């Protein structure tokens, strides 16, 4: 299929300009992005909390309403992938590197360095740290992905539209979706996707570098990170060119196996009973305080508001920036599922897996600090995971396994990203050409390197928050468009739940 020329070239031009600015005046780029990031989080923090909670509400409504029986496709369509493979693919694309990067770093930061409630270093501080970690990685995150994926899957497979963000807005903007307005929407989606994926690749490179530095004293600097990204770029290009049914499918299943082995070793070697009790207690307090946390903006406390900006608003922006990529990818592999099955697997199953993961890795880190065995909080973010491993059996083996897992997650994310970007810039083609995927793969690598060069992790975070804001408005419109079209279908077909026999 012919390139969607306008979207492809405009997106390419804007992103190449970003790369050029980052190379020529890196300090200025970091300064400008920091100022914009501070303005956005201060001015639009309330908006992020409300709009993301709205996405959660819509997903839960679709889960329990008669709408849940509608299939993402024609009635005769069957799923392309088995449930385990499907779950592995969406989980690898949606959370992969982030879970490994923040698995120990976030809980230990909330517990020792900066608490969401001010309770640092206490027993209550451990509970608060884990509760807010669950909050950041739970159903709110997956609702963001789920809304975008649902919109795309429904309009593409059931309504026969092109697999583009703009096509999901036809019930609202009509023919403009095929014109300049639609192209502008798709350009915003492409830029948000590139920034979101490049940010995650930057995190991955930094943590691989951190692990190698911790284990083998390899320098932790931009040169090492450049070489790591270069090697991984070659690997994910090979995977990307092999196609969706081969490369990504194989890697996603490998990711889940490696992650399970790493999890099992940590679960068995770590404080097993403590993590089981912590998981159970935190799950209860998370559910009990979900509404309160969802709208917590701290209008009268500058310290608490700063924490919310640095963590909660950052995460909501990260998930939104990633949502076009993850949403399109999840939609592509979800054809033939019902909306109810989709929401269950996309919203609830990965959230629960994430909760268990953080309880084991974050719980083990906090237990070491609480018992005075090790001071994990003194380590750099990218080294904290390896610092935890050092205090348990088979530390070198487990650390190398973790580095391999980060690498495979890295490859899967980049692989999926090039596929999705190719799809977005070839008029929604389900099989973009190898040439297009190579172009986007190289650009993803270049932007990840430029952002690391211009300001490290902070520059990555700043740029992502900026890119997420315009796309969040588009997401809100997509949600309205989806609900409008689903309600229309219910009325037209009188779709209701079948009554029980004898009722």
C-alpha positions as CSV (number, residue, x, y, z in Angstrom):
1,X,0.0,0.0,0.0
2,X,1.2,3.5,-0.8
3,X,2.7,5.6,1.9
4,X,0.5,8.1,3.7
5,X,2.9,10.7,2.3
6,X,1.7,13.7,4.2
7,X,1.9,12.0,7.6
8,X,5.2,10.2,6.8
9,X,7.1,13.2,5.6
10,X,5.8,15.8,8.1
11,X,6.4,13.4,11.0
12,X,9.9,12.6,9.7
13,X,10.7,16.3,9.3
14,X,9.6,17.2,12.8
15,X,11.5,14.4,14.4
16,X,14.7,14.9,12.3
17,X,14.6,18.6,13.5
18,X,14.5,17.3,17.1
19,X,17.5,15.1,16.4
20,X,19.4,18.0,14.8
21,X,18.6,20.4,17.7
22,X,19.7,17.7,20.2
23,X,23.0,17.3,18.5
24,X,23.8,21.0,17.9
25,X,22.5,22.5,21.1
26,X,21.9,19.7,23.6
27,X,22.0,22.0,26.7
28,X,19.3,24.3,25.3
29,X,17.1,21.4,24.4
30,X,17.3,20.1,27.9
31,X,16.6,23.5,29.3
32,X,13.5,24.1,27.1
33,X,12.1,20.7,27.7
34,X,12.5,21.1,31.5
35,X,10.6,24.4,31.4
36,X,7.8,23.1,29.3
37,X,7.6,19.9,31.4
38,X,7.3,22.0,34.6
39,X,4.6,24.2,33.1
40,X,2.5,21.2,31.9
41,X,2.6,19.3,35.1
42,X,1.8,22.4,37.2
43,X,-1.0,23.5,34.9
44,X,-2.5,20.3,33.6
45,X,-2.0,17.9,36.5
46,X,-5.7,18.0,37.5
47,X,-6.6,17.3,33.9
48,X,-4.4,14.2,33.6
49,X,-5.9,12.7,36.8
50,X,-9.5,13.3,35.6
51,X,-9.1,12.1,32.0
52,X,-7.1,8.9,32.9
53,X,-9.7,8.1,35.6
54,X,-12.4,8.6,32.9
55,X,-10.7,5.9,30.8
56,X,-10.8,3.5,33.7
57,X,-14.5,4.2,34.2
58,X,-15.3,3.6,30.5
59,X,-13.3,0.3,30.5
60,X,-15.1,-1.0,33.6
61,X,-18.4,0.0,32.1
62,X,-17.7,-2.0,28.9
63,X,-16.6,-5.0,31.0
64,X,-20.0,-5.3,32.8
65,X,-22.4,-3.9,30.3
66,X,-24.2,-5.8,27.4
67,X,-21.7,-4.1,25.1
68,X,-19.1,-6.6,26.3
69,X,-20.6,-9.2,24.0
70,X,-19.7,-7.3,20.8
71,X,-16.8,-8.9,18.9
72,X,-13.8,-7.0,17.7
73,X,-14.4,-8.1,14.1
74,X,-17.1,-10.0,12.2
75,X,-19.1,-12.7,14.1
76,X,-17.2,-15.4,12.2
77,X,-13.7,-14.0,12.9
78,X,-11.5,-16.2,15.1
79,X,-8.5,-15.0,17.2
80,X,-5.2,-15.3,15.4
81,X,-3.1,-16.1,18.5
82,X,-3.7,-18.4,21.5
83,X,-4.5,-16.7,24.8
84,X,-1.1,-17.3,26.4
85,X,0.7,-15.9,23.3
86,X,-1.7,-13.0,23.1
87,X,-1.2,-12.1,26.7
88,X,2.6,-12.4,26.3
89,X,2.6,-10.1,23.3
90,X,0.5,-7.4,24.8
91,X,2.4,-7.6,28.1
92,X,5.8,-7.4,26.4
93,X,4.8,-4.5,24.3
94,X,3.0,-2.7,27.2
95,X,5.2,-2.9,30.2
96,X,8.4,-4.9,29.5
97,X,11.4,-2.8,30.2
98,X,9.6,-0.5,32.6
99,X,8.8,-3.4,35.0
100,X,12.4,-4.5,35.2
101,X,13.7,-0.9,35.3
102,X,11.4,0.2,38.2
103,X,10.8,-3.2,39.8
104,X,13.0,-2.4,42.7
105,X,13.8,1.3,42.1
106,X,10.3,2.8,42.6
107,X,9.2,1.0,45.8
108,X,12.6,1.7,47.4
109,X,12.4,5.3,46.4
110,X,8.9,5.8,47.9
111,X,10.0,4.0,51.1
112,X,13.3,5.7,51.8
113,X,13.9,8.7,49.6
114,X,10.6,10.5,49.0
115,X,7.3,9.1,50.3
116,X,3.9,9.9,48.8
117,X,2.6,10.4,52.3
118,X,5.7,11.6,54.1
119,X,6.2,8.3,55.9
120,X,9.8,7.4,55.0
121,X,11.7,4.5,56.6
122,X,8.7,3.3,58.7
123,X,6.5,0.2,58.5
124,X,3.7,2.3,57.2
125,X,6.1,3.7,54.6
126,X,6.6,0.2,53.2
127,X,2.8,-0.2,52.8
128,X,2.4,3.3,51.2
129,X,5.3,2.7,48.9
130,X,3.9,-0.5,47.5
131,X,0.3,0.9,47.3
132,X,1.3,3.8,45.1
133,X,3.5,1.5,43.0
134,X,0.4,-0.7,42.4
135,X,-1.5,2.5,41.5
136,X,1.0,3.7,38.9
137,X,1.3,0.3,37.2
138,X,-2.2,-1.0,37.7
139,X,-5.6,-0.6,36.0
140,X,-5.1,3.1,35.2
141,X,-2.1,2.3,33.0
142,X,-3.8,-0.5,31.2
143,X,-7.0,1.5,30.8
144,X,-5.0,4.0,28.8
145,X,-3.7,1.3,26.5
146,X,-7.1,-0.4,26.5
147,X,-9.1,2.6,25.3
148,X,-6.8,3.2,22.3
149,X,-6.6,-0.4,21.4
150,X,-10.4,-0.9,21.7
151,X,-11.1,2.1,19.5
152,X,-8.7,0.9,16.8
153,X,-9.7,-2.8,17.0
154,X,-13.5,-1.9,16.9
155,X,-13.3,0.6,14.0
156,X,-10.7,-1.5,12.0
157,X,-12.1,-5.0,12.3
158,X,-15.8,-4.4,12.9
159,X,-16.4,-1.2,10.9
160,X,-13.8,-1.8,8.2
161,X,-11.9,1.4,8.7
162,X,-8.2,1.9,8.1
163,X,-5.9,1.1,11.1
164,X,-5.3,4.8,11.8
165,X,-6.0,7.0,14.9
166,X,-7.8,9.5,12.7
167,X,-10.2,6.8,11.4
168,X,-11.6,6.3,14.9
169,X,-12.9,9.9,15.1
170,X,-15.2,9.6,12.0
171,X,-18.3,9.5,14.2
172,X,-17.3,13.0,15.5
173,X,-15.5,14.8,12.7
174,X,-16.9,13.0,9.7
175,X,-15.1,13.4,6.4
176,X,-12.5,15.6,8.0
177,X,-10.9,12.4,9.2
178,X,-9.7,11.8,5.6
179,X,-8.5,15.3,5.1
180,X,-5.9,17.7,6.7
181,X,-7.5,17.4,10.2
182,X,-7.1,13.6,10.1
183,X,-3.5,13.9,8.8
184,X,-2.7,16.3,11.7
185,X,-4.1,13.9,14.2
186,X,-2.0,11.0,12.8
187,X,1.1,13.2,12.8
188,X,0.6,13.9,16.5
189,X,0.0,10.2,17.1
190,X,3.3,9.3,15.3
191,X,5.3,11.9,17.2
192,X,3.9,10.8,20.6
193,X,4.7,7.2,19.6
194,X,8.3,7.9,18.6
195,X,9.0,9.9,21.8
196,X,7.3,7.2,24.0
197,X,9.2,4.3,22.5
198,X,12.5,6.2,22.2
199,X,12.2,7.1,25.9
200,X,11.7,3.4,26.9
201,X,14.6,2.4,24.7
202,X,16.7,5.0,26.5
203,X,15.6,3.5,29.9
204,X,16.6,0.0,28.6
205,X,20.0,1.1,27.4
206,X,20.7,2.9,30.7
207,X,19.8,-0.1,32.8
208,X,21.7,-2.6,30.7
209,X,24.7,-0.2,31.1
210,X,24.0,0.0,34.8
211,X,24.0,-3.8,35.1
212,X,27.2,-4.2,33.2
213,X,28.8,-1.4,35.2
214,X,27.7,-3.0,38.5
215,X,28.9,-6.5,37.5
216,X,32.0,-5.9,35.3
217,X,33.0,-2.2,36.0
218,X,32.1,-1.2,32.4
219,X,31.9,2.6,32.3
220,X,28.4,4.0,32.7
221,X,28.4,6.7,30.1
222,X,26.9,7.8,26.8
223,X,29.5,5.9,24.8
224,X,28.6,2.6,26.4
225,X,24.9,3.4,26.0
226,X,25.5,4.2,22.3
227,X,27.2,0.9,21.7
228,X,24.4,-1.0,23.6
229,X,21.7,0.7,21.5
230,X,23.7,0.1,18.3
231,X,23.9,-3.7,19.0
232,X,20.2,-3.9,20.0
233,X,19.2,-1.9,17.0
234,X,20.8,-4.5,14.7
235,X,19.0,-7.3,16.6
236,X,15.6,-5.7,16.6
237,X,15.9,-4.8,12.8
238,X,16.5,-8.5,12.1
239,X,13.4,-9.4,14.2
240,X,11.3,-6.6,12.6
241,X,12.1,-7.8,9.1
242,X,11.0,-11.4,10.0
243,X,7.4,-10.3,10.5
244,X,4.8,-10.1,13.2
245,X,4.0,-13.9,13.3
246,X,7.7,-14.8,13.7
247,X,10.0,-12.3,15.4
248,X,7.6,-10.6,17.8
249,X,5.7,-13.7,18.6
250,X,8.8,-15.7,19.4
251,X,10.4,-12.9,21.4
252,X,7.3,-12.2,23.4
253,X,7.0,-15.9,24.4
254,X,10.7,-15.9,25.3
255,X,10.2,-12.7,27.4
256,X,7.5,-14.3,29.4
257,X,9.6,-17.5,30.0
258,X,12.7,-15.4,31.0
259,X,10.6,-13.1,33.2
260,X,9.0,-16.1,34.9
261,X,12.4,-17.7,35.6
262,X,13.7,-14.5,37.0
263,X,10.6,-14.0,39.1
264,X,10.7,-17.5,40.4
265,X,14.3,-17.3,41.5
266,X,13.7,-14.0,43.3
267,X,10.5,-15.4,44.9
268,X,12.3,-18.5,46.2
269,X,15.6,-16.8,47.3
270,X,14.0,-13.6,48.7
271,X,11.8,-13.1,51.8
272,X,9.0,-15.3,50.4
273,X,6.5,-15.0,53.3
274,X,7.1,-11.2,53.6
275,X,6.4,-10.7,49.9
276,X,3.2,-12.8,50.0
277,X,1.9,-10.9,53.0
278,X,2.9,-7.6,51.5
279,X,1.1,-8.4,48.2
280,X,-2.1,-9.5,50.0
281,X,-2.2,-6.4,52.2
282,X,-1.3,-4.0,49.4
283,X,-3.9,-5.4,47.1
284,X,-6.6,-4.7,49.7
285,X,-5.4,-1.1,50.4
286,X,-5.0,-0.4,46.7
287,X,-8.6,-1.4,46.0
288,X,-9.9,0.4,49.1
289,X,-8.1,3.7,48.3
290,X,-8.4,3.6,44.5
291,X,-10.8,6.5,44.1
292,X,-8.9,8.7,46.6
293,X,-5.6,8.1,44.8
294,X,-7.1,8.6,41.4
295,X,-8.0,12.2,42.2
296,X,-5.1,13.1,44.6
297,X,-3.6,16.4,43.5
298,X,-2.6,18.0,46.9
299,X,-3.7,21.6,46.2
300,X,-2.4,22.9,49.6
301,X,0.9,21.0,49.9
302,X,3.8,22.0,47.7
303,X,5.9,19.0,48.7
304,X,3.1,16.4,48.0
305,X,2.2,18.2,44.8
306,X,5.9,18.0,43.7
307,X,5.8,14.2,44.4
308,X,2.6,13.8,42.4
309,X,4.1,15.7,39.5
310,X,7.3,13.7,39.5
311,X,5.7,10.3,39.8
312,X,1.9,10.1,39.1
313,X,1.7,12.8,36.3
314,X,5.0,11.4,34.8
315,X,3.5,7.9,34.6
316,X,0.2,9.0,33.2
317,X,2.1,11.0,30.5
318,X,4.3,8.0,29.8
319,X,1.4,5.6,29.3
320,X,-0.4,8.2,27.1
321,X,2.7,8.8,25.0
322,X,3.1,5.0,24.6
323,X,-0.6,4.4,24.0
324,X,-0.7,4.9,20.2
325,X,2.1,2.3,19.8
326,X,0.8,-0.2,22.3
327,X,-2.8,0.5,21.4
328,X,-2.3,-0.2,17.7
329,X,-0.2,-3.2,18.4
330,X,-2.7,-4.7,20.9
331,X,-5.5,-4.0,18.4
332,X,-3.6,-5.7,15.6
333,X,-3.2,-9.0,17.7
334,X,-6.8,-8.9,19.2
335,X,-9.0,-9.5,16.2
336,X,-11.8,-11.9,17.0
337,X,-12.0,-11.3,20.7
338,X,-15.1,-10.0,22.4
339,X,-15.0,-6.6,24.2
340,X,-15.5,-8.3,27.5
341,X,-12.7,-10.8,26.9
342,X,-10.5,-8.0,25.7
343,X,-11.0,-5.7,28.7
344,X,-10.5,-8.7,31.1
345,X,-7.2,-9.6,29.5
346,X,-5.9,-6.1,28.8
347,X,-7.0,-4.4,32.0
348,X,-7.1,-6.9,34.8
349,X,-4.7,-9.8,33.9
350,X,-1.5,-7.7,33.2
351,X,-2.3,-5.5,36.3
352,X,-2.3,-8.5,38.5
353,X,0.9,-9.8,37.0
354,X,2.5,-6.4,37.6
355,X,1.3,-6.4,41.2
356,X,2.9,-9.8,41.9
357,X,6.1,-8.7,40.2
358,X,6.5,-5.5,42.3
359,X,5.6,-7.3,45.5
360,X,8.5,-9.8,44.9
361,X,11.2,-7.4,43.6
362,X,10.2,-4.2,45.4
363,X,9.3,-6.2,48.5
364,X,12.7,-7.9,48.5
365,X,14.5,-4.5,48.1
366,X,12.5,-2.8,51.0
367,X,13.0,-5.9,53.2
368,X,16.8,-5.6,52.8
369,X,16.7,-1.9,53.7
370,X,14.2,-2.4,56.5
371,X,16.3,-5.2,58.1
372,X,19.6,-3.2,57.7
373,X,21.1,-5.8,55.5
374,X,21.8,-3.5,52.5
375,X,21.3,0.1,51.5
376,X,19.7,-0.2,48.1
377,X,18.5,3.4,48.1
378,X,22.0,4.7,47.8
379,X,22.5,3.0,44.4
380,X,21.6,4.7,41.0
381,X,18.2,3.9,39.7
382,X,19.5,1.7,37.0
383,X,21.7,-0.3,39.4
384,X,19.2,-0.9,42.2
385,X,18.0,-4.2,40.8
386,X,21.5,-5.6,40.6
387,X,22.2,-4.4,44.1
388,X,19.3,-6.4,45.4
389,X,20.5,-9.5,43.5
390,X,23.9,-9.3,45.2
391,X,22.3,-10.0,48.6
392,X,20.7,-13.3,47.5
393,X,22.1,-16.7,46.1
394,X,23.3,-17.0,42.5
395,X,23.6,-13.3,42.2
396,X,25.8,-13.2,39.1
397,X,23.7,-15.7,37.2
398,X,20.4,-13.9,38.1
399,X,22.0,-10.5,37.2
400,X,23.1,-11.8,33.8
401,X,19.6,-13.3,33.3
402,X,18.1,-9.9,34.1
403,X,20.3,-8.2,31.5
404,X,19.3,-10.7,28.9
405,X,15.6,-10.1,29.8
406,X,16.0,-6.3,29.5
407,X,17.7,-6.9,26.1
408,X,14.8,-9.1,24.8
409,X,12.2,-6.7,26.2
410,X,14.2,-3.9,24.5
411,X,14.2,-5.7,21.1
412,X,10.4,-6.5,21.4
413,X,9.5,-2.9,22.2
414,X,11.6,-1.6,19.3
415,X,10.4,-4.3,17.0
416,X,6.8,-3.6,17.8
417,X,7.4,0.1,17.6
418,X,8.8,0.0,14.1
419,X,5.9,-2.2,13.0
420,X,3.3,0.2,14.4
421,X,5.0,3.3,13.0
422,X,5.2,1.6,9.6
423,X,1.5,0.9,9.9
424,X,0.6,4.4,10.9
425,X,2.5,6.0,8.0
426,X,1.4,3.6,5.3
427,X,-2.3,4.4,5.5
428,X,-3.0,1.7,8.1
429,X,-1.4,-1.1,6.2
430,X,-1.3,-4.3,8.3
431,X,2.0,-5.3,6.6
432,X,4.2,-2.2,6.2
433,X,7.3,-2.6,3.9
434,X,10.7,-3.4,5.3
435,X,12.1,-0.1,4.0
436,X,9.6,1.9,6.1
437,X,10.3,-0.2,9.2
438,X,14.0,0.3,8.8
439,X,13.6,4.1,8.5
440,X,11.6,4.2,11.7
441,X,13.9,1.8,13.5
442,X,16.9,4.1,12.7
443,X,15.0,7.2,13.8
444,X,13.9,5.6,17.1
445,X,17.5,4.8,17.9
446,X,18.7,8.3,16.9
447,X,16.1,10.0,19.1
448,X,16.9,7.7,22.1
449,X,20.6,8.6,21.8
450,X,19.9,12.3,21.3
451,X,17.7,12.5,24.4
452,X,20.3,10.6,26.5
453,X,23.0,12.9,25.2
454,X,21.2,16.1,25.9
455,X,20.1,15.4,29.4
456,X,20.0,11.7,30.4
457,X,16.9,10.2,32.0
458,X,15.5,13.6,32.9
459,X,15.5,14.7,29.3
460,X,13.7,11.5,28.3
461,X,11.0,12.1,31.0
462,X,10.6,15.8,30.1
463,X,10.2,15.2,26.4
464,X,7.7,12.4,27.0
465,X,5.4,14.5,29.2
466,X,5.4,17.2,26.5
467,X,4.5,14.8,23.7
468,X,1.7,13.2,25.7
469,X,-0.4,16.3,26.3
470,X,-1.7,16.9,22.7
471,X,-2.4,13.2,22.3
472,X,-4.4,13.0,25.5
473,X,-7.0,15.4,23.9
474,X,-7.2,13.1,20.9
475,X,-7.7,10.1,23.3
476,X,-10.6,11.8,25.0
477,X,-12.3,12.3,21.6
478,X,-11.6,8.7,20.6
479,X,-13.3,7.5,23.8
480,X,-16.4,9.7,23.1
481,X,-16.4,8.4,19.5
482,X,-16.2,4.8,20.6
483,X,-19.0,5.0,23.2
484,X,-21.2,6.9,20.7
485,X,-20.7,4.2,18.0
486,X,-21.2,1.3,20.4
487,X,-24.4,2.8,21.8
488,X,-25.6,3.3,18.2
489,X,-24.9,-0.4,17.5
490,X,-26.8,-1.5,20.6
491,X,-29.9,0.5,19.5
492,X,-29.7,-0.7,15.9
493,X,-29.4,-4.4,16.8
494,X,-31.2,-4.3,20.2
495,X,-28.2,-6.0,21.7
496,X,-29.1,-7.2,25.2
497,X,-27.8,-10.0,27.5
498,X,-29.8,-13.2,27.0
499,X,-32.1,-13.9,29.9
500,X,-31.6,-17.0,32.0
501,X,-33.8,-20.0,31.3
502,X,-36.8,-20.1,33.4
503,X,-36.5,-16.4,34.4
